[in-house]
Amino acid sequence: MTLDIVNDQNEKVGVLEVSDEIFGGRVNTAVIWETVVQLNASARRGTHAAKTRSEVSGSGRKPWRQKGTGRARVGEIRNPLWRKGGTVFGPRPRSYGYDVPKKVARQALRAALTQKIKEGAVTVVEQLALSESKTKLAAELLDRLGVAGKALIVDVKPDEMVRRSCRNLTGVRVVGSGQLTARDVIDAGRLVATKAAVERLQQVLAS
């Protein structure tokens, strides 16, 4: 399988051979779903909390004596049965994060990239660099490449000018190939990657 390589003017300057075993196989949507759920869970803040009977305001004094009043026995006004009392088994701050095997994450990334290639939503550029940190320059570059809407720009080590210039573009993200995940790929409508990034990803996913 070959992918066309273009320059920043969207002119074809060469071709890049990629492995059919890595980017031409069946798309395993199950592992993509598994990693997306894991990443979403790990991103949850988990700061929810409810006050227990030891945390709500109120006295700890026994309202009345245990026997002889005709009323139900009660130890304190903060007990969960009373209004404004504590919550029993309420939510507490915790982490929702968990890990998936590295092989599963790599398999999911391979499947996501394969899906984008089959859809024709991958643009391979010779290199990505800007002379100045200006949003206008980044928008013009993406326009020349035919990229609109949500896009993901991938490089081995993203150029700082490119990263800064894309910060204010809605739906455009810049990531390094080492931090790329299946969720990033699936979430983007278009993938713009440098030749070096594709070669690096192919090397990593082959292991």
VOTI-994647 format. One record per residue: residue in one letter; x, y, z of N, C-alpha, C in turn. Coordinates in steps of 0.1 Angstrom, whole numbers, plus 5000, padded with zeros to 4 digits. Example, Ala and Ser with C-alpha at 12.3 -4.5 7.8 and 13.67 -1.06 7.14 Angstrom:
a;5132;4943;5078;5123;4955;5078;5132;4967;5078
s;5128;4978;5071;5137;4989;5071;5129;5000;5079
***
This chain:
m;5008;4988;5000;5000;5000;5000;5009;5012;5000
t;5005;5022;4992;5012;5035;4992;5003;5047;4995
l;5009;5057;5001;5002;5069;5004;5010;5081;4997
d;5002;5090;4991;5008;5101;4985;5014;5111;4995
i;5026;5117;4992;5032;5127;5001;5031;5140;4994
v;5025;5150;5001;5024;5163;4995;5032;5173;5003
n;5034;5185;4997;5041;5196;5004;5031;5205;5010
d;5035;5217;5015;5026;5226;5022;5017;5233;5012
q;5020;5231;4999;5011;5237;4988;5002;5226;4983
n;5001;5215;4989;4993;5204;4985;4997;5198;4971
e;5010;5199;4968;5015;5193;4956;5022;5180;4959
k;5019;5170;4951;5025;5157;4953;5039;5157;4950
v;5047;5152;4960;5062;5152;4959;5068;5138;4960
g;5059;5128;4963;5064;5115;4964;5054;5105;4969
v;5058;5093;4972;5049;5083;4977;5056;5076;4989
l;5047;5072;4998;5052;5065;5010;5046;5051;5011
e;5055;5041;5011;5050;5027;5012;5048;5024;5027
v;5036;5018;5029;5032;5014;5043;5028;4999;5042
s;5030;4993;5054;5027;4978;5054;5012;4975;5054
d;5009;4966;5045;4995;4961;5044;4991;4953;5057
e;5001;4947;5063;4998;4940;5075;4994;4949;5087
i;4999;4961;5087;4996;4971;5097;4984;4979;5094
f;4984;4985;5082;4973;4994;5078;4964;4989;5068
g;4964;4977;5065;4955;4971;5055;4946;4960;5059
g;4946;4957;5072;4939;4946;5077;4924;4949;5081
r;4918;4940;5088;4904;4942;5092;4904;4952;5104
v;4894;4961;5104;4892;4971;5114;4885;4964;5126
n;4893;4963;5137;4887;4957;5149;4881;4968;5158
t;4868;4970;5156;4861;4981;5163;4859;4978;5178
a;4860;4965;5182;4859;4961;5196;4870;4967;5204
v;4882;4966;5200;4894;4971;5207;4894;4987;5207
i;4889;4993;5196;4888;5007;5196;4878;5012;5207
w;4866;5005;5208;4857;5009;5218;4862;5007;5232
e;4870;4996;5234;4875;4993;5247;4885;5004;5252
t;4893;5009;5243;4903;5019;5247;4896;5033;5248
v;4886;5035;5240;4879;5048;5241;4872;5049;5255
v;4866;5038;5259;4859;5038;5272;4869;5040;5283
q;4881;5033;5282;4891;5034;5292;4897;5048;5293
l;4899;5055;5282;4904;5069;5282;4893;5079;5287
n;4881;5076;5284;4870;5085;5289;4869;5083;5304
a;4870;5071;5309;4869;5068;5323;4881;5075;5331
s;4893;5074;5325;4904;5080;5331;4904;5095;5332
a;4896;5101;5323;4895;5115;5322;4885;5121;5332
r;4877;5112;5338;4867;5117;5348;4874;5123;5360
r;4869;5134;5365;4875;5140;5377;4872;5132;5390
g;4861;5127;5391;4858;5119;5403;4858;5127;5416
t;4854;5140;5415;4854;5148;5427;4840;5149;5434
h;4831;5141;5430;4818;5141;5436;4818;5136;5451
a;4810;5142;5460;4810;5139;5474;4797;5142;5480
a;4793;5135;5490;4781;5138;5498;4786;5137;5513
k;4780;5145;5521;4784;5145;5535;4778;5134;5543
t;4786;5128;5551;4781;5117;5560;4776;5123;5573
r;4771;5115;5582;4766;5121;5595;4777;5127;5603
s;4789;5124;5601;4800;5130;5608;4805;5143;5602
e;4800;5147;5590;4804;5159;5583;4793;5170;5583
v;4781;5166;5584;4770;5176;5583;4770;5185;5596
s;4765;5197;5595;4765;5206;5607;4754;5201;5616
g;4756;5204;5629;4746;5200;5639;4752;5195;5651
s;4745;5194;5662;4750;5190;5675;4750;5175;5675
g;4759;5170;5683;4760;5155;5686;4753;5151;5699
r;4746;5161;5705;4739;5158;5718;4727;5150;5715
k;4724;5142;5724;4711;5134;5723;4699;5143;5725
p;4690;5144;5716;4679;5153;5717;4670;5151;5729
w;4667;5139;5733;4659;5136;5745;4664;5122;5750
r;4659;5119;5762;4664;5107;5768;4658;5095;5761
q;4665;5084;5763;4662;5071;5755;4648;5066;5758
k;4643;5067;5770;4630;5061;5773;4621;5071;5781
g;4608;5068;5780;4599;5076;5788;4592;5087;5781
t;4596;5091;5769;4590;5102;5763;4578;5098;5753
g;4578;5086;5749;4568;5081;5740;4572;5083;5725
r;4583;5090;5723;4588;5092;5710;4599;5081;5706
a;4602;5080;5693;4612;5071;5689;4626;5075;5694
r;4634;5065;5697;4647;5068;5702;4656;5074;5691
v;4664;5083;5695;4673;5090;5685;4686;5094;5692
g;4697;5093;5686;4710;5096;5692;4715;5110;5689
e;4712;5115;5677;4716;5129;5674;4708;5134;5662
i;4708;5147;5660;4700;5153;5649;4707;5151;5636
r;4719;5146;5635;4726;5145;5623;4724;5131;5617
n;4716;5123;5623;4714;5109;5618;4707;5109;5604
p;4709;5099;5596;4704;5099;5582;4689;5099;5581
l;4682;5095;5591;4667;5095;5590;4661;5108;5591
w;4668;5118;5596;4663;5131;5598;4666;5141;5586
r;4657;5150;5585;4660;5161;5575;4673;5168;5578
k;4681;5171;5568;4694;5177;5569;4704;5168;5576
g;4701;5155;5577;4710;5146;5583;4720;5141;5572
g;4730;5133;5577;4740;5128;5568;4735;5118;5557
t;4742;5116;5547;4739;5107;5536;4746;5093;5538
v;4738;5083;5537;4743;5069;5538;4748;5064;5525
f;4761;5059;5524;4767;5054;5512;4766;5063;5500
g;4768;5076;5503;4768;5086;5492;4781;5086;5484
p;4781;5093;5473;4793;5093;5465;4805;5099;5472
r;4817;5094;5470;4829;5098;5476;4839;5101;5465
p;4849;5110;5467;4859;5112;5457;4867;5100;5454
r;4868;5096;5442;4876;5085;5438;4880;5086;5423
s;4889;5077;5419;4894;5077;5406;4887;5066;5398
y;4883;5069;5386;4876;5060;5377;4886;5053;5367
g;4899;5058;5368;4908;5053;5358;4912;5039;5360
y;4915;5032;5349;4921;5019;5349;4929;5017;5337
d;4937;5007;5336;4946;5004;5325;4942;4993;5316
v;4946;4994;5303;4944;4983;5294;4958;4979;5290
p;4959;4966;5286;4972;4961;5281;4978;4970;5270
k;4991;4972;5270;4997;4980;5259;4995;4974;5245
k;4994;4961;5244;4991;4955;5231;4977;4958;5226
v;4968;4959;5236;4954;4963;5232;4954;4977;5227
a;4961;4986;5234;4961;5000;5230;4968;5002;5216
r;4978;4994;5213;4985;4995;5200;4976;4989;5189
q;4969;4978;5193;4960;4972;5183;4948;4982;5180
a;4943;4989;5190;4933;4999;5188;4937;5010;5179
l;4949;5015;5181;4955;5026;5173;4957;5022;5159
r;4962;5009;5157;4964;5004;5144;4950;5003;5136
a;4940;4998;5144;4926;4997;5137;4921;5011;5134
a;4923;5021;5143;4918;5034;5140;4924;5041;5128
l;4938;5039;5127;4945;5044;5116;4941;5037;5103
t;4939;5024;5103;4934;5017;5092;4921;5022;5087
q;4912;5025;5096;4899;5030;5093;4900;5043;5085
k;4908;5052;5091;4910;5065;5084;4916;5064;5070
i;4925;5055;5069;4932;5053;5056;4921;5048;5046
k;4913;5038;5050;4903;5033;5041;4893;5043;5037
e;4890;5053;5046;4881;5064;5043;4887;5075;5035
g;4900;5074;5033;4907;5085;5025;4908;5097;5033
a;4908;5096;5046;4908;5108;5055;4922;5111;5060
v;4933;5106;5054;4946;5108;5059;4954;5116;5048
t;4961;5126;5053;4969;5134;5044;4983;5134;5049
v;4993;5129;5041;5007;5128;5045;5014;5139;5039
v;5020;5148;5047;5028;5159;5043;5043;5157;5045
e;5051;5163;5037;5066;5161;5038;5071;5166;5051
q;5066;5178;5055;5069;5184;5069;5059;5195;5072
l;5058;5198;5085;5049;5208;5089;5057;5218;5097
a;5058;5230;5092;5065;5241;5099;5059;5254;5094
l;5059;5264;5104;5055;5277;5101;5065;5287;5105
s;5066;5298;5097;5077;5308;5100;5073;5317;5112
e;5060;5318;5115;5055;5327;5126;5044;5320;5133
s;5042;5324;5146;5031;5318;5154;5019;5327;5152
k;5011;5324;5141;4999;5331;5137;4988;5321;5133
t;4977;5323;5139;4965;5315;5136;4962;5316;5121
k;4963;5327;5115;4960;5329;5101;4968;5320;5092
l;4981;5319;5096;4990;5311;5088;4986;5296;5088
a;4982;5292;5100;4978;5278;5102;4965;5275;5095
a;4956;5285;5095;4943;5283;5088;4945;5282;5073
e;4954;5290;5068;4957;5290;5054;4964;5277;5050
l;4973;5272;5058;4979;5259;5055;4969;5248;5054
l;4960;5247;5064;4950;5237;5064;4940;5238;5052
d;4937;5251;5049;4929;5253;5037;4935;5248;5024
r;4948;5250;5023;4955;5246;5011;4956;5230;5010
l;4956;5224;5022;4956;5210;5022;4942;5204;5021
g;4932;5212;5020;4918;5207;5019;4913;5202;5032
v;4917;5207;5043;4913;5202;5056;4903;5212;5062
a;4891;5207;5065;4881;5216;5072;4874;5208;5083
g;4869;5215;5093;4863;5209;5104;4873;5203;5114
k;4869;5193;5121;4877;5187;5131;4889;5180;5125
a;4901;5183;5129;4913;5178;5123;4924;5175;5134
l;4932;5165;5131;4943;5161;5140;4956;5162;5132
i;4965;5170;5138;4978;5171;5132;4988;5163;5140
v;4995;5154;5133;5005;5145;5140;5019;5147;5134
d;5028;5148;5144;5042;5149;5140;5050;5142;5151
v;5062;5138;5147;5071;5131;5157;5073;5140;5169
k;5077;5152;5166;5079;5163;5176;5073;5175;5170
p;5060;5179;5173;5053;5190;5167;5061;5203;5168
d;5061;5210;5157;5068;5223;5157;5060;5233;5166
e;5068;5240;5174;5062;5249;5184;5053;5260;5177
m;5058;5265;5166;5050;5275;5159;5037;5269;5154
v;5037;5257;5149;5025;5250;5145;5015;5248;5157
r;5021;5244;5168;5012;5241;5180;5006;5254;5184
r;5013;5265;5185;5008;5278;5190;4998;5283;5180
s;5000;5282;5167;4992;5287;5157;4978;5280;5156
c;4978;5268;5160;4966;5260;5159;4957;5260;5172
r;4962;5267;5182;4955;5267;5195;4941;5273;5194
n;4940;5283;5186;4927;5291;5185;4918;5286;5173
l;4922;5275;5167;4914;5269;5156;4905;5259;5162
t;4892;5261;5160;4882;5252;5166;4883;5239;5160
g;4884;5228;5168;4884;5215;5164;4897;5210;5158
v;4907;5218;5159;4921;5213;5154;4930;5211;5166
r;4936;5199;5166;4945;5195;5177;4958;5191;5171
v;4969;5194;5178;4983;5190;5174;4988;5180;5185
v;4992;5168;5181;4998;5159;5191;5010;5152;5185
g;5019;5147;5194;5030;5140;5190;5027;5125;5187
s;5034;5119;5178;5031;5105;5175;5032;5096;5187
g;5040;5100;5197;5042;5091;5209;5030;5092;5218
q;5022;5103;5217;5010;5105;5226;4997;5102;5218
l;4998;5097;5206;4986;5095;5198;4978;5083;5203
t;4965;5084;5204;4956;5073;5209;4945;5071;5198
a;4939;5059;5200;4928;5056;5190;4917;5066;5192
r;4914;5071;5204;4903;5081;5205;4906;5093;5198
d;4919;5098;5198;4923;5110;5190;4920;5108;5175
v;4923;5097;5170;4921;5094;5156;4907;5093;5152
i;4899;5086;5160;4885;5084;5157;4877;5097;5158
d;4881;5105;5168;4874;5118;5170;4876;5128;5159
a;4887;5127;5152;4890;5137;5141;4883;5133;5128
g;4879;5143;5121;4874;5141;5108;4885;5139;5097
r;4896;5145;5100;4907;5145;5090;4920;5143;5098
l;4929;5135;5093;4942;5133;5099;4953;5138;5090
v;4961;5147;5095;4972;5153;5088;4985;5149;5095
a;4993;5140;5089;5005;5135;5095;5017;5137;5086
t;5028;5140;5093;5041;5141;5085;5046;5127;5081
k;5055;5127;5071;5060;5114;5067;5068;5108;5078
a;5075;5116;5086;5083;5110;5097;5074;5104;5107
a;5062;5110;5110;5053;5105;5120;5047;5092;5115
v;5043;5091;5103;5038;5078;5098;5048;5067;5098
e;5060;5070;5095;5071;5060;5096;5073;5056;5110
r;5073;5065;5119;5075;5062;5133;5063;5054;5139
l;5051;5057;5135;5039;5049;5139;5040;5035;5134
q;5044;5034;5122;5045;5020;5116;5056;5012;5123
q;5067;5018;5127;5077;5011;5134;5072;5007;5148
v;5065;5015;5155;5060;5012;5168;5049;5001;5168
l;5040;5003;5158;5028;4993;5157;5032;4980;5152
a;5044;4979;5146;5049;4966;5141;5055;4958;5152
s;5058;4964;5164;5064;4956;5175;5053;4949;5183
***
